[in-house]
Amino acid sequence: MFMFRNCVVLLVIGSICCFIYGIINLYVDVEPNACRMTYMFGQPMFSRVRTKNGELFPNYRLFYYYEGVRDPVDPLTRRMTGAPVIFVPGNSGSYKQVRSLASVALRKALSNEAGIHLDFYTIDYDEELSALYGGYLYHQRRYLELCIRTILSLYKVHSEQSSIVLIGHSMGGKLAQSVLTDLKIGQHINTIISISTPLDQPVVNLDAQLNAFYAQTDSALSKTRTATLPTTRTNVCNSLHQKPPNVQKMALQETSAKLDNVLIISTGGGNRDLLVRPGLTASKFNDLHAMTSAIPRVSLSCDHLSAVWCLQFMQAINSFLFSIAQVRDDRSVIFGIEKQRNLQLALSHFVKPTTRPHHTMSLSVANNWNEERRLVINKYFANGLKTSFFELIGLKRHKRYKKLAIETLNVGESEWLFGCTAQIHKETGQTYCEKATPLIHLVQRLPNREREPRSIAVLDLHNLRNTYLEWTHVLVRLPAGSGHIGYNLDIYDPRERYVNIRLPRWYSFARKVAVNETLQGTLHYRLHISDLFDPYQSLRVIIEPLQCLNPQYRVTARLCVPWAAGFERFQTLTSPEEKPQLYANVPTLLPKYYNTTLNPVTIDLYLDPICRYRISYEYGYSSALSRLVLEFYGWLPAHLTCVLLIVLRKQVSTYQEVGSFRSLKPYTGFLQYTSLYVVTACRLLKKLILSSRVLPAPEPLDYSINVSILIHCAAIAITSVAALATWLALSLYGNAFYRLAMRLTRHSQGSSNILISVMTHLPITYGILTIATAIGTCSGVGLLLAFVFYFLMLSNAYKDYLEDFLWQKAAKLVRGTLGEPAATGARSQETGDILSAMDDGHSDDDKQQQQEDEEEEMEAAQKGNGADSEPCLGLQNFPFHVTLLLMLLIQLLLNAPSTLAWVRSRRLGIDLPDPGLQPSIVILVSLSLLLQFRAPQKCSGHWMISILLYVLAGIVLLYCQAAIYRLNFVFAGAFALLSAHQGLWILWHRLA
């Protein structure tokens, strides 16, 4: 047992160190921000648009955006001819965030020959914290619907088919999705684009209103839209591009769901977005999902705020919007309503061109033609080309060479890859192609960090030979120009380039070699990674250049997760100064029964042919810890609650003696390992509940138990540190907190002393005051008041107890010093008595009898001393009350968002729901009763409370890790159980 306890201590220390390291690494080891700032070409202007029944929302406003115009523009009085777009800001977002998006659109409209232009509107939600408090979302959705109706009325004059595009950032994307629950509104929505939005579940589920909003939206959309979920056969890495299953269902509009005509696109920021992790940005109701690092001509990661001003991303969104817009005969602009066309355009702008061109290109024999028969080719033209250069690559190769990787440098957007049937010119004997079919849909544009554009295509020669029987060659065309241009070719056997690796175990610290050394001229390698399925897992791949012809090289890695469409991620290495590594991880948990051996995560390595490389891999510990913090920090409140409940279970039956040193340590009992048994037991209990189907199904959190143990051990460490900090605050800074409380409440010292004294001796007044405050204002204010007074009461009680303890020890020390000469005299007298007894000739039996009498007196004295000792009851049981204080603090923090909402809304007279009011009142009533009963009292029936607290701890881990708002009811139940137990025992004791 001693060894086990030491192991647990080491585990707790190691877990909190790993957690802290993960937090630090999360903010330190992050890729630089490569976004370019978007600048306005004119003074940004916002024109207020009055809405019907807008007085119901006094703090919300609708604006029309324009630039560079001195005269005010009123959309209600002028003819609006552009296609309408509404920007919906998110959590604490400003309506001014539309500037970058709208400014790029205005500049693009000036150069558009067709006359396409867009009208941008934006909503002011008063920068409300809608991600933390769900009560805002219902008000915001109703106002968004009101704005849509108002804007539609401006365009119905000249177009009956007018439709609106909604662009939502953060929680604004969820609001845009939620308006589809109204079918009348939904039929006028053309496209919804969400930017870094938690679509199907919130980042942190803090209150019941937020949970209900997500649940209602999901339930309504399930009836009106086709959902797309991954299955055990899903493998998006095998296809050339994203093909959502509902594309085929959209072929016949009459057979599809009611709102399948609305195109929904979601985007995620990638690794730089630490507020909304990538796995939350996709939705089962989406038609398309893309990460900014994989969007053509963007190819970078955006943090949560830069996603609304990143120039590259704003240009990509506006390019798509302009592509789906159409000009009518009256010069007004509308968005096209054909879903299939819009979806193909979205794929072209946010993923890659997906449709094979059907046209052919006619070529002349007079061009510069060349035919290569080598397997590896590297051709560069440093000074450019005066005329186009055509390279023919034969398809009739040896059968073992099934793959052809070819890349071009500085070619740009022009078509450069073709398939053709070659022929020999009769006069010159030149091999050439008269007609060629473009293969640009097979080309992948690679990010290259502001350097020369790099495009690559990996072709299956066997498939080309069998599909296009008449083709004899693949044609590469390099256009004329003065800049550096070239191409590289690598024809290979895939069995030599496809490497299967398995994710090492977390306890394996060895680095393994995947490829010892690549050949010079190698362009492409593919790594198949099995056993990588948890979002916190990470594989570190090291690409080490062994020898290079040029110190500046470029290696681009493309990560593809087979069950997660749209989560492609690119990373580029360009110089030896950078760490030659990349981290592979998955955004979401794999589907149930998914086989990662048959459908592995893949990494395509596009190498620079000027170098030879060694490719090795190992478990990525630093990235794994960062991912663990990012994915599971929301579990901490539940595990902290579980630890406190288990600590409280021990404290209700353990009482220290008054005057003992242990009674001075209110942190006693916090460093324990019993709660770890609850973690493991809940894993087994979850399986029993799911199989029996008697109780409600627990939360579907099917992650490794290692995650739960690490988070729980970190929670044990945090509660221990919190208890120690509380002890230091009680003993050292109690007076400072007391003066601060007086200053905040503006009470004098005399009135404060009287108030504290009344609440200490008559705690029922404490309950009346805090409950009245909670009902009159909000639950958070009442809990804050209760916490402050409870802390001051404990501080005063601890100060008085410490003074009594020191006085008693000093008195005992003084009595012991003064009594030492008397004891010496007594011993001398005893020696004299023995000598006289010997002189008197007393027998040995009499001496023995006298010795037994002295021992009996000493035992009686010891029994008397034991009768004088008493247990620490009431406020003197500091560990018990420190635990309750920490539970009250967590309850206060859980209700902090609703408190902030109340503070902001009271100035406007808006009544918002308070989801934590009822459990908070139960807690305040129970706490006041516990103080009134002088709890804890040493009473019977502790085993019943222990069992119930065990049950509550299990409920926390089964039902409250993701749904944090349920902890309110757990705390209410714990406080109610304690007060009921103490009250019933006191009542029974008095009646008996």
LOMISE-91924 format. One record per residue (C-alpha): residue in one letter; x, y, z. Coordinates in steps of 0.2 Angstrom, whole numbers, plus 5000, padded with zeros to 4 digits. Example, Ala and Ser with C-alpha at 12.3 -4.5 7.8 and 13.67 -1.06 7.14 Angstrom:
<nodes>
A506249785039/S506849955036/
</nodes>
This chain:
<nodes>
M500050005000/F501450125004/M502250094987/F500550114978/R500350284987/N502050344982/C501650294964/V500050394965/V500950544971/L502150534957/L500750504944/V499850664951/I501450764950/G501850704933/S500050734927/I500050914932/C501750944925/C501150874908/F499650974909/I500551134912/Y501851094899/G500451064886/I499751234890/I501451324888/N501851224872/L500051264865/Y500451444865/V502351444861/D502551314848/V501351384835/E501651424817/P501851604812/N500451714806/A500651724787/C499051824784/R499151984775/M498152134782/T496652194772/Y496652384770/M495152484765/F495352594749/G494052724756/Q493352784773/P492352634780/M490552694782/F489052614790/S487252664787/R485952614799/V484452514792/R482852524802/T481952364804/K480152334808/N479852294826/G481652334829/E481152414846/L480952244853/F482852234852/P483452404859/N485352344859/Y485352274841/R485652364825/L485752324806/F486952424795/Y487352434777/Y489252444773/Y489952564760/E491652654757/G492352814749/V490652904748/R490453074756/D488553074755/P487552954766/V486852804758/D485152744764/P484652574757/L482752604762/T482652754750/R483752704735/R483652564723/M484852424728/T485452324714/G486852214721/A486752034727/P486352044746/V487551974759/I487351974778/F488851964789/V488451894806/P489751924820/G490051794833/N490551784852/S491051964857/G491152004839/S490952184832/Y489852224817/K491452314810/Q492252154807/V491352154790/R492552284783/S493952174776/L492652054767/A491652194760/S493152304755/V493852164745/A492152144737/L491952324733/R493752324725/K493352174715/A491752244708/L492652394701/S493652274690/N492252164685/E491752184667/A490052094669/G489552224682/I489352104696/H489352184713/L488752134731/D487852234744/F488552194762/Y487552214777/T488152184795/I487252154812/D487752234828/Y487452114843/D488152234856/E489752114857/E488751994867/L489651834874/S488451714865/A489751564866/L489651574885/Y487851614888/G486451524878/G485151644882/Y485851774870/L485651654855/Y483751654855/H483651844854/Q485051854841/R484151724830/R482451814831/Y483351984826/L484351894812/E482651834805/L481952004806/C483452074797/I483251944783/R481451994780/T481952184780/I483252154767/L482252044756/S480952184756/L482252294748/Y482552174733/K480852104730/V480452254720/H481552204705/S481752024708/E480551884714/Q481951764715/S483051864727/S484051754739/I485351804752/V487051734757/L487451724775/I489251734781/G489451694800/H491051704810/S491151604826/M489451584834/G488751694820/G488951544809/K487851444821/L486551574821/A486551574802/Q486351384802/S484951404815/V483851514804/L483551364793/T482351294806/D481151424799/L480551354782/K479851524776/I481551604780/G482551454774/Q481851454756/H482651634753/I484351574759/N485551544745/T487151494753/I487851494771/I489751514774/S490351484792/I492051544798/S492851454813/T491151404819/P490751264832/L489251194822/D488651034830/Q489251054848/P489851204858/V491651234863/V491151234881/N489351174886/L489151294901/D487251314902/A485651234898/Q485051364886/L486551344875/N486351154876/A484451174871/F484851294857/Y486051164849/A484851024852/Q483351114845/T484351164829/D484950984826/S483250914828/A482451034816/L483751014803/S483650824804/K481950844797/T482250964783/R484050934777/T485050774772/A486350734785/T488050654780/L488950544792/P490550444790/T490450254789/T491650114791/R491850124772/T492150304771/N493850354764/V494050524756/C495850504753/N495550384739/S494550504729/L495250644719/H494250774728/Q492850794741/K491250704735/P489850724749/P488650574748/N487150704747/V487750764730/Q486950624721/K485350654731/M485250834725/A485150774707/L483250774709/Q482650914719/E480850844721/T481550694730/S482750784742/A482450864759/K481551034760/L483051134763/D484351034753/N484351174740/V485351284752/L487251274750/I488151264767/I490051284767/S491051274783/T492851324786/G494151304800/G495651404804/G496751264808/N498151244821/R498251434825/D496451434831/L496551394849/L494751444853/V493751334841/R494751174838/P494651104820/G493550954824/L492151074829/T492051174813/A491251034802/S489450984803/K488450834797/F487250954788/N488651034777/D488951014759/L490751064760/H492051084773/A493851154770/M495251214781/T496151374777/S497751284775/A497051174761/I496151314752/P496951354735/R497851524735/V497651534754/S498651384761/L498951454779/S498251434796/C497151574803/D496851614822/H495151644827/L495151834825/S496251844809/A495051734800/V493951894797/W495352004790/C496551884782/L496751954764/Q497051784756/F495551704764/M494451864760/Q494951854742/A494451664741/I492751694749/N492351844737/S492951744722/F491651614726/L490351744729/F490651824712/S490651664703/I488951614709/A488251794705/Q487251824689/V486751994681/R484952014676/D484352114661/D483952264672/R485752264678/S485252204695/V486352054702/I485651904710/F486451734716/G486151584705/I484951464713/E485551304704/K486351204719/Q487351084708/R488251234699/N488551324715/L489251164723/Q490451134709/L491051314710/A491251294729/L492351144726/S493451234713/H493751384725/F493851294742/V494651124737/K495251114719/P494551104702/T493550944701/T492750944684/R493850874669/P493850994655/H492950924640/H493751044627/T495350994617/M496851114613/S497451114595/L499351114594/S500551154580/V502051054574/A503051214573/N503151224592/N504651174602/W504350984605/N505450864615/E505150684620/E505950614636/R506150424639/R507050444656/L506250394673/V506950554682/I506950724673/N507450894680/K507351034668/Y507551224673/F507551374662/A508351514672/N508051654660/G506351594655/L505751544637/K505451644622/T504151514615/S503151384623/F504051224627/F503151054625/E503850894633/L503150724628/I503150584641/G502750414635/L501350304643/K502050144636/R503250104651/H503649944659/K502149884669/R503049894686/Y503150084684/K501350124689/K501550304696/L502050464688/A502450624699/I502750784689/E502850954696/T503051124688/L503851284695/N503251464691/V501951404679/G500451494687/E498651454684/S498851414665/E498451234659/W500051144658/L499650954659/F498750864645/G498450684638/C498650664619/T498950544605/A500650574597/Q501050564579/I502650584568/H502750724556/K503050654539/E504250794533/T505250834549/G505050664558/Q504550764573/T503550674586/Y502050794591/C500250794596/E498950884585/K497650884599/A497750874618/T496550854632/P496850954648/L497150864664/I497151014675/H495850934687/L497250814692/V498450954697/Q498651004715/R499351174719/L500551174733/P500851304746/N502651374744/R502651524756/E502751674744/R504051584733/E503751534715/P502151444712/R502251254714/S501051134706/I501150944706/A500150794699/V500250614704/L499650504689/D499150324689/L499950264673/H499050104673/N497350184675/L497750304661/R498250164649/N496650074652/T495450214652/Y496150314637/L496650174625/E497150294611/W498250404622/T500150374620/H500950514629/V500750644644/L501050814638/V501850954649/R501751134642/L502851264649/P502251444643/A503351574637/G504051704649/S505551794656/G505551724673/H506351564680/I505351414675/G505451224675/Y504851054679/N505250894688/L504750714683/D504850554693/I504150384687/Y504250254700/D503550094707/P502250134721/R502849974731/E504550064733/R503750234739/Y502250184749/V502850154767/N501650074780/I502050134798/R501150104814/L500950244828/P502150204842/R501450174859/W501550324871/Y502850234882/S503950204867/F505350334866/A506350264852/R506450344835/K506150234820/V506750244802/A505450244789/V506550274774/N508450274777/E508950374762/T507950434747/L508650444729/Q509150604721/G507750664710/T506350584721/L504750684721/H503450594730/Y503350474745/R501750414754/L501650364772/H500150254778/I499950274797/S498850154806/D498250164824/L498150354824/F496350374828/D496150484844/P496250674843/Y497550694856/Q498750564848/S500150634838/L501550574827/R503150664824/V503850644807/I505650704804/I506250734786/E508050764787/P509050824772/L510650724770/Q511450814755/C510750954745/L511351044729/N510651204736/P510451254754/Q508651314751/Y507551174748/R505651144749/V504650994756/T502751004757/A501750874767/R499950844764/L498950754778/C497350674774/V496150594787/P495050464778/W493550474789/A493550664790/A493150754774/G493850924771/F495250914785/E496650914773/R498151004780/F499751064772/Q501451104780/T502951164771/L504851154776/T505951274766/S507651284775/P508851194787/E508551334800/E506851264803/K506551104812/P506350974799/Q504850894807/L502950894806/Y501550824817/A500150714811/N498550704821/V496750684818/P495350814821/T493950694826/L493750524834/L493550384821/P491850304818/K491450154827/Y492149994820/Y493250094808/N494849994803/T496350114802/T497349964794/L496249954779/N495950144778/P497550224786/V497950414789/T499050464774/I500450584773/D501050634755/L502750704755/Y503150814740/L505050824741/D506250934732/P507250834720/I508850924724/C509050834740/R509250664747/Y508250634763/R508050524778/I506250494784/S506050444802/Y504650454815/E504250444834/Y502850484846/G502550674846/Y502450704865/S502450894865/S501150894852/A500150764860/L500150854877/S499551014868/R498150924859/L497650844875/V497451014883/L496551084868/E495350944867/F494950904885/Y495251054895/G493351064896/W493350904907/L494250984921/P492651054930/A491850884931/H493450804937/L493750944950/T491950914956/C492250724957/V493850754968/L492950874980/L491550744982/I492750604986/V493750714998/L492050775006/R491550595009/K493050565020/Q492950725029/V491150705035/S491750555045/T493450615051/Y493650735065/Q495250805072/E495550835090/V495451015096/G497151085100/S498050955089/F499251015075/R498250925062/S496751035066/L497751185060/K497951115042/P496251135032/Y497051055017/T497050885026/G496350745015/F496550824998/L498050724992/Q497050554990/Y496950424977/T495250354981/S494450454967/L495450364954/Y494450204959/V492950304953/V493650344936/T494050154933/A492350104940/C491450224929/R492150144913/L491449974918/L489850054924/K489550144907/K489649974898/L488349904910/I487150054908/L487250044889/S486949864889/S485549864901/R484650014894/V483850054910/L484650214915/P484950364903/A486350334891/P488050424897/E488950544887/P489750464871/L491550504876/D492350354869/Y494150404872/S495650304880/I495550294899/N497350364899/V496550534895/S495350524910/I496750474922/L497850614917/I496450744918/H495950674935/C497650674942/A497850844936/A496250884945/I496850804961/A498450914960/I497351074957/T496251044971/S497651014983/V498551174977/A496851264979/A496651204997/L498351255001/A498051424994/T496451445004/W497451395020/L498751535016/A497351655012/L496451615028/S498051635039/L499051765030/Y497851875020/G496151865029/N496352045035/A496752105017/F495252015010/Y494152085024/R494752265020/L494452235002/A492652175005/M492352325016/R492952445002/L491852354989/T490252354999/R490652525006/H490352475024/S491252545039/Q492352425050/G491052435064/S489552385053/S490552255045/N491052175061/I489252175067/L488652105051/I489951965051/S489551935070/V487751915067/M487951795052/T489151695062/H488051675077/L486351675067/P486751595050/I484951595045/T485151785041/Y486651735030/G485451625020/I484051755019/L485251895013/T486051784999/I484451704993/A483551874992/T485051944982/A485051794970/I483151814967/G483252004966/T484752014954/C485451844948/S486151684954/G487951734952/V487751894962/G487051794977/L488351664975/L489751794975/L489051874991/A488851704999/F490651664995/V491351825002/F490451815018/Y490851625020/F492651665017/L492651805030/M491751695043/L493051555040/S494451685041/N493851755058/A493551575065/Y495251525059/K496051675067/D495151645084/Y495551465084/L497451495080/E497551625094/D496751505106/F497951365100/L499451475103/W498851535120/Q498551355126/K500251295120/A501151445128/A500151405144/K500651225144/L502451275141/V502451395156/R501651265167/G502851135162/T504351245166/L503651305183/G503251125188/E504951055185/P505751095203/A504251025211/A504450865202/T506250865207/G505750885226/A504450745224/R505750625217/S506950675232/Q505550645244/E505150475236/T506950425238/G506850475256/D505350375259/I506150215251/L507650235262/S506550255277/A505550105272/M507050005270/D507650065288/D505950015294/G506149835287/H504549835275/S504449685265/D504549665246/D502649635245/D502249805252/K503449885239/Q502649795225/Q500849845231/Q501450025232/Q502050025214/E500449955208/D499450085216/E500550215208/E500250145191/E498350145193/E498450325198/M499450365182/E498150265171/A496750355179/A497550525175/Q497850475157/K495950425156/G495550595163/N496550685150/G495650585136/A493950635143/D494450815141/S494950805122/E493550845110/P493350835091/C493350995080/L491551035076/G490651175067/L491751305060/Q493251225069/N493251085056/F494151185043/P494551045031/F492651015029/H492251195027/V493651225015/T492951095004/L491251175004/L492051345000/L492951264985/M491351184979/L490451354981/L491851434971/I491651314956/Q489751344957/L490051534956/L491251514941/L489951404932/N488651544934/A489851684929/P489251694911/S487451724916/T488051854929/L488951954915/A487451934904/W486352014919/V487552154921/R487552204903/S485652184901/R485052274916/R485552444909/L484352404894/G482952324905/I483052164895/D482452004905/L483551854901/P483351684909/D484451634923/P484751444921/G485751424937/L484451504949/Q483551354956/P485151254960/S485951404967/I484451434979/V484551254985/I486451274988/L486151444998/V484751365008/S485751215012/L487351315016/S486451425028/L485651275037/L487351185038/L488051345047/Q486451355058/F486751175063/R488551205067/A488951075055/P489850955054/Q489250875070/K489850705075/C488350595071/S487950425065/G487450375047/H489050425039/W489050275028/M487450325020/I488150495015/S489750415009/I488850304997/L487750444991/L489350554988/Y490150404978/V488550394967/L488650584964/A490450574959/G490050434947/I488550534940/V489850684937/L491050574927/L489650484917/Y488550634913/C489450794916/Q491050794908/A490450874892/A488850944899/I489651054912/Y488051144916/R487350984925/L488651014938/N487451144945/F486251014950/V487650894957/F488251034969/A486451064974/G486150884978/A487750874988/F487351024999/A485550965001/L486150785006/L487350865019/S486050985027/A484750845027/H485950725036/Q486450845049/G484650915052/L483850745053/W485250685066/I485050835076/L483150815076/W483250635081/H484550665094/R483350795102/L481850685101/A482750545109/
</nodes>
